[in-house]
Amino acid sequence: MEQYLTVILFGGFIIMLILGAPITVSLAGAAMAAYLILDKNPIAMVQIAFTSVGNFPLMALPAFVLAGALMEAAGISRRLVDIAEHLAGPITGGLGAATIIACVFFGSISGSGPATTAAVGMLMIPAMVKRHYDRSYASAITAASGGLGIIIPPSIPLVIFGISSMGLQPPTEAIALHGPFASVSIPKLFIAGIIPGLIIALSLIAMNYIISKREGYKGLTDNWSFSEIGSVFRRGIWSLLAPVLILGGIYSGIFTPTESAIVAVVYSLFVGFFIHKEMKINNVFKSLTTTTWITGRVLLILFAATVFGRLLVEQRIPAIIADNLLHMTDNMYLIWILMIVFLLFVGMFMETLAAIMIIVPVMLPIMYMLGADPTHVGIVVVCVLSIGFATPPLGENIFVASGIGGSSVEQITSRIHPFVLASVIGVIFIAFFPQLTLWLPSLVGY
């Protein structure tokens, strides 16, 4: 019966999804069916699920979600958008470029794609429409840029990838072929995400410039006003200090990513209540409610996906897939293209965190066999899945931008394809040149 386990796991999972079951129920149901068929004790399934959320790094998840919500309530995100607008200045399509830059800024304190889209979109979509940008275009560029929120550190998906990959040791065959592999850690993943995030942002800015030139979208001003830039930087100094404090503390070794998330919460409360004086008690309770909802949903998926992934590894399904793939081709570039296309497809239908937890046990052993660095693999996976926020039918950022900007999902989708293409080109560039990802971690001793 064990030879049919792959069909039972994936077949049961897909059938339940088609029937409309939530992804957590689909994963857990398929895993439970496999446990019963293998005559395993179902209590072990509960023990594995419980252990999966008992590690220290996972505590960063609710703290970063809460920090992002509090920073929006504290007025930090609005000031970051003001800085982005003034930096864009006279550039053709300046407000579009400012939207992308603002998403980079907000991504450095949020770690969430939809949260970045919502925070930046509420300010930038009306501003672009006022400057005679097409409403659907304004919504499309915001939705496409929101995906930067999960690439620029701190990133919730990078935390989940780190936790998922730490339990997967390189196969002995891979070590025999390529020697020892570098270790994976969440701080290393955070550092590695900076340059790839900026590459994706630059690809979006380039596409915005090309389209703006064609459509006649002008810059905000005739030239840069350094006095105004200086003024907006002074007003937003406390907002700019947020990512410096969070990331600087992690990279300097003062505190761990989990501790930095708690620091970010305390910093947000301090700035909101005592510096900007925009924080209200109601905002705190609303942020706590949002955090509880998002974290609870993610942890339920993590419960089920961990058990699902453990069954895959125990039955050597990833190794079998890797062996079959390597028999087809051992060309690293071709395999990266296949992986990117596969991940793009998955991102269209599956939530990012669930996709990471399901795919990592299958994909990482394959890439180990090819000698790929696991940190580089993690960055490419997250970069590709970030595009899924802007591709229907799931396309969470499209729905968020639609709700904020007033354009229909169909209208936004018709304008978002150039930005999806630009992001894909950026990801291929990152995948083909690992040093773009690994240079910065090596510079600080990883």
C-alpha positions in Angstrom: 0.0 0.0 0.0 2.9 2.3 0.7 3.6 2.7 -3.1 0.2 4.4 -3.4 1.0 7.0 -0.7 1.8 9.8 -3.1 -1.5 9.3 -4.8 -3.3 9.2 -1.5 -1.6 12.3 -0.2 -1.8 14.6 -3.2 -5.0 13.0 -4.6 -6.9 13.5 -1.3 -5.5 17.0 -0.9 -6.6 18.1 -4.4 -10.1 16.4 -4.2 -10.8 18.1 -0.9 -9.7 21.5 -2.4 -12.1 20.9 -5.3 -14.9 20.1 -2.9 -14.3 23.5 -1.3 -12.6 22.5 1.9 -10.2 25.0 3.5 -6.5 24.3 2.8 -5.9 23.4 6.4 -8.6 20.7 6.4 -7.4 19.5 3.0 -3.9 19.0 4.2 -4.8 17.5 7.5 -7.5 15.2 6.0 -5.0 13.8 3.4 -2.4 13.3 6.1 -4.9 11.5 8.4 -6.0 9.2 5.6 -2.3 8.3 4.9 -1.8 7.7 8.7 -4.7 5.3 8.8 -3.7 3.4 5.7 -0.1 3.1 7.0 -1.6 1.9 10.3 0.2 4.6 12.2 -1.0 5.9 15.5 -3.0 9.2 14.8 -1.7 10.6 18.1 1.7 10.9 16.5 0.2 13.3 14.0 -1.0 15.6 16.8 2.4 15.4 18.5 4.2 16.4 15.3 1.8 19.3 14.7 2.3 20.5 18.3 6.1 20.3 18.1 6.0 22.3 14.8 4.9 25.5 16.6 7.0 25.0 19.7 10.2 26.6 18.4 11.5 30.0 19.4 11.9 31.5 15.9 8.2 31.1 15.1 7.4 33.6 17.9 8.5 36.3 15.5 5.5 35.7 13.3 2.7 37.2 15.5 5.1 39.9 16.7 6.0 41.1 13.2 2.3 41.0 12.2 1.4 43.1 15.3 4.3 45.5 14.7 3.2 46.1 11.1 -0.4 46.9 12.2 0.8 49.2 15.0 3.2 51.1 12.7 0.3 51.9 10.3 -1.8 53.1 13.2 1.1 55.2 14.6 1.5 57.1 11.3 4.8 55.6 10.5 3.7 54.2 7.1 2.2 57.6 6.0 5.5 59.4 6.6 7.4 56.7 4.7 5.1 57.3 1.7 5.8 61.1 2.0 9.5 60.5 1.8 9.1 58.2 -1.2 7.0 60.8 -3.1 9.6 63.5 -2.6 12.5 61.2 -3.6 10.6 60.4 -6.9 10.4 64.1 -7.7 10.5 64.9 -11.5 11.0 61.3 -12.7 8.6 60.3 -15.5 5.8 58.4 -13.8 7.1 59.8 -10.5 4.1 58.7 -8.4 4.3 55.2 -9.7 8.0 55.1 -8.8 7.1 56.6 -5.4 4.6 53.8 -4.9 7.2 51.1 -5.5 9.8 52.9 -3.2 7.1 53.3 -0.5 6.4 49.5 -0.7 10.1 48.9 -0.2 10.1 51.1 2.9 6.9 49.6 4.3 8.1 46.1 3.5 11.0 46.7 5.8 8.7 47.0 8.7 5.7 44.9 7.7 6.8 41.5 6.3 3.4 41.0 4.6 2.3 41.5 1.0 -1.4 42.4 1.5 -0.5 44.7 4.5 2.0 46.5 2.3 -0.5 46.9 -0.5 -3.2 48.2 1.9 -1.0 50.6 3.8 0.6 52.2 0.7 -2.5 51.9 -1.6 -4.7 53.9 0.7 -2.4 56.9 0.3 -1.0 56.4 -3.2 -3.9 55.2 -5.4 -6.0 58.4 -4.7 -2.9 60.5 -5.2 -2.2 58.9 -8.6 -5.8 59.3 -9.7 -5.7 63.0 -8.7 -2.6 63.3 -11.0 -4.6 61.8 -13.9 -3.2 58.3 -13.7 -5.6 55.7 -15.0 -7.3 54.3 -11.8 -6.8 50.7 -12.8 -3.1 51.3 -13.6 -2.6 53.0 -10.2 -4.2 49.9 -8.5 -2.2 47.5 -10.7 1.2 49.0 -9.8 0.3 49.1 -6.1 -0.8 45.4 -6.2 2.4 44.4 -8.1 4.6 46.4 -5.7 3.0 45.0 -2.6 4.7 41.7 -3.1 8.0 43.4 -2.2 6.6 43.3 1.4 7.6 39.6 1.7 11.0 39.9 0.1 12.4 42.9 1.9 13.3 41.8 5.4 11.8 41.3 7.9 9.7 38.8 6.0 7.1 36.4 7.4 7.5 33.9 4.5 11.3 33.9 5.0 10.7 33.1 8.7 8.5 30.2 7.6 11.0 29.0 5.0 13.8 29.1 7.6 11.8 27.0 10.0 10.7 24.5 7.3 14.3 24.1 5.9 16.1 23.8 9.3 14.6 20.3 9.8 15.8 19.1 6.4 19.4 17.9 6.3 21.2 17.7 3.0 21.0 14.1 1.5 24.2 12.1 2.0 24.4 11.7 -1.8 24.4 15.5 -2.2 27.1 15.9 0.4 29.2 13.2 -1.4 28.8 15.1 -4.7 29.2 18.7 -3.6 30.7 18.6 -0.1 29.2 20.2 3.0 26.4 22.8 2.5 26.1 26.2 4.3 23.6 26.3 7.1 20.3 28.1 6.9 19.3 30.7 9.5 16.6 33.4 9.6 19.1 36.3 10.1 21.0 35.0 7.1 17.8 34.8 5.0 16.9 38.4 6.0 20.3 39.7 4.9 20.1 37.7 1.7 16.7 39.2 0.8 17.9 42.8 0.6 19.6 42.9 -2.8 17.0 40.6 -4.5 14.2 42.8 -3.2 15.9 45.8 -4.6 16.4 44.1 -8.0 12.7 43.3 -8.2 11.9 46.9 -7.2 14.2 48.3 -9.9 12.6 46.0 -12.5 9.1 47.4 -11.5 10.4 51.0 -11.6 11.9 50.4 -15.1 8.5 49.0 -16.3 6.6 51.9 -14.8 9.0 54.3 -16.6 8.4 52.6 -19.9 4.6 52.7 -19.5 4.5 56.2 -18.1 6.6 57.5 -21.0 4.0 56.0 -23.4 0.9 57.2 -21.4 2.3 60.6 -20.7 2.4 60.3 -16.9 4.6 63.2 -15.7 6.7 63.6 -12.6 5.5 65.3 -9.5 7.7 68.4 -9.9 9.9 70.0 -12.5 13.0 69.3 -10.4 14.0 68.1 -7.0 13.6 70.5 -4.1 16.3 69.6 -1.6 14.8 71.9 1.0 11.5 70.0 0.8 13.3 66.6 0.8 15.2 67.7 3.9 11.9 68.8 5.6 10.1 65.5 4.8 13.1 63.5 6.1 13.0 65.5 9.4 9.3 64.8 9.8 9.8 61.1 9.0 13.0 60.5 10.9 11.2 58.3 13.5 9.7 56.3 10.7 13.1 55.8 9.0 14.6 54.7 12.3 12.1 51.7 12.5 13.8 49.5 9.8 17.2 50.7 11.0 16.5 49.6 14.5 14.9 46.3 13.5 17.4 45.2 10.9 20.4 46.8 12.5 19.8 45.0 15.7 19.5 41.6 13.9 22.6 42.1 11.7 24.7 43.4 14.5 23.8 40.4 16.7 22.3 42.5 19.4 19.1 40.5 19.3 17.5 37.7 17.3 14.8 38.1 14.7 12.2 37.1 17.4 13.5 39.6 19.8 13.7 42.3 17.1 9.9 41.7 16.4 9.2 42.5 20.1 11.4 45.6 19.9 9.4 46.7 16.8 6.2 46.4 18.8 7.5 48.5 21.7 9.0 51.0 19.3 5.7 51.4 17.4 3.8 52.0 20.7 6.4 54.5 21.9 6.4 56.5 18.6 2.6 56.3 18.2 1.7 57.5 21.7 4.6 59.8 22.6 6.2 61.1 19.4 3.5 61.3 16.6 0.7 61.1 19.2 -1.6 59.5 16.7 -2.1 56.2 18.4 -5.3 55.5 20.3 -6.2 52.6 22.6 -8.8 51.5 20.0 -6.1 51.2 17.4 -4.1 48.9 19.7 -7.1 46.6 20.2 -7.8 46.6 16.5 -4.2 45.7 15.8 -4.4 42.9 18.3 -7.6 41.5 16.7 -5.9 41.6 13.2 -2.8 39.8 14.6 -4.9 37.1 16.3 -6.8 36.4 13.1 -3.7 36.3 10.8 -1.5 34.3 13.2 -4.2 31.8 14.1 -4.8 31.1 10.4 -1.1 30.6 9.7 -0.5 28.3 12.6 -3.4 26.1 11.7 -1.9 25.7 8.2 1.5 25.1 9.8 0.1 22.3 11.9 -1.3 20.5 8.9 1.5 21.2 6.5 4.2 20.0 8.9 2.5 16.6 9.2 2.0 16.5 5.4 5.6 17.3 4.7 6.9 14.8 7.3 5.0 12.0 5.5 6.6 13.0 2.2 10.1 12.9 3.7 9.5 9.6 5.5 8.4 8.0 2.3 11.3 9.4 0.3 8.9 11.1 -2.1 11.2 14.2 -2.6 14.2 11.9 -3.3 12.2 10.0 -5.9 11.1 13.2 -7.6 14.7 14.5 -7.5 16.0 11.4 -9.1 13.5 11.4 -11.9 14.1 15.1 -12.6 17.9 14.6 -12.6 17.5 11.8 -15.1 15.7 14.3 -17.4 18.4 17.0 -17.2 21.2 18.2 -14.9 21.4 21.7 -16.4 21.0 24.1 -13.5 19.6 26.9 -15.6 16.9 24.7 -17.2 15.9 23.3 -13.8 15.6 26.8 -12.4 13.3 27.7 -15.2 11.2 24.6 -14.5 11.1 25.5 -10.8 10.1 29.1 -11.4 7.3 28.1 -13.8 6.1 25.6 -11.3 6.2 28.1 -8.4 4.4 30.7 -10.5 1.6 28.2 -11.2 1.4 27.3 -7.5 1.4 30.9 -6.5 -1.7 31.5 -8.6 -3.8 29.1 -6.6 -2.2 28.7 -3.1 -1.5 31.0 -0.2 2.3 31.8 0.1 2.9 30.4 3.5 1.0 27.2 2.8 2.9 26.8 -0.5 6.3 27.2 1.2 5.4 24.6 3.8 4.3 22.1 1.2 6.9 22.7 -1.4 10.1 23.0 0.7 10.2 19.3 1.7 10.0 18.4 -2.0 12.0 21.1 -3.6 15.0 21.5 -1.2 16.3 18.0 -1.6 16.2 18.4 -5.4 18.2 21.6 -5.2 20.7 20.0 -2.7 21.4 17.3 -5.3 22.3 20.0 -7.8 24.6 21.7 -5.3 22.4 24.8 -4.8 22.8 26.9 -1.6 19.7 26.6 0.5 19.6 30.3 1.4 19.7 31.1 -2.4 16.9 28.6 -2.9 14.8 30.2 -0.2 15.1 33.7 -1.6 14.2 32.5 -5.1 11.2 30.6 -3.8 9.9 33.7 -1.8 10.6 36.0 -4.8 8.6 33.8 -7.2 5.7 33.3 -4.7 5.6 37.1 -4.1 4.5 37.4 -7.7 1.5 35.2 -6.8 0.0 38.1 -4.9 -0.5 39.8 -8.2 -1.7 36.9 -10.3 -5.3 35.7 -10.4 -7.3 33.7 -9.4 -5.9 34.0 -5.8 -4.0 37.3 -6.3 -4.6 38.7 -2.8 -3.0 42.1 -3.5 -5.3 42.5 -6.5 -8.4 42.2 -4.3 -6.9 44.5 -1.7 -6.1 47.1 -4.4 -9.6 46.7 -5.9 -11.2 47.4 -2.5 -9.1 50.5 -1.9 -9.0 52.0 -5.4 -12.5 51.1 -6.7 -11.4 49.4 -9.9 -12.7 46.0 -10.7 -10.5 42.9 -10.4 -10.8 42.4 -14.1 -9.6 46.0 -14.8 -6.6 45.6 -12.5 -5.7 42.2 -14.0 -5.7 43.6 -17.5 -3.1 46.3 -16.5 -0.9 44.2 -14.2 0.7 41.8 -16.8 3.7 44.0 -17.6 4.6 44.2 -14.0 4.3 40.5 -13.5 6.6 40.0 -16.6 9.1 42.5 -15.1 9.1 40.7 -11.8 9.6 37.3 -13.5 12.6 38.7 -15.4 14.1 40.0 -12.2 13.6 36.6 -10.5 15.3 34.7 -13.3 18.2 37.1 -13.0 18.4 36.4 -9.3 18.2 32.6 -9.8 20.9 32.5 -12.5 23.4 34.6 -10.4 23.5 33.2 -6.8 26.1 35.8 -5.7 23.5 38.5 -5.9 21.8 36.7 -3.0 24.9 35.3 -1.2 27.3 38.3 -1.4 25.8 40.4 1.4 25.6 37.5 3.9 29.2 36.5 3.1 30.2 40.2 3.7 28.9 40.0 7.3 30.3 36.6 8.1 27.7 34.1 7.0 
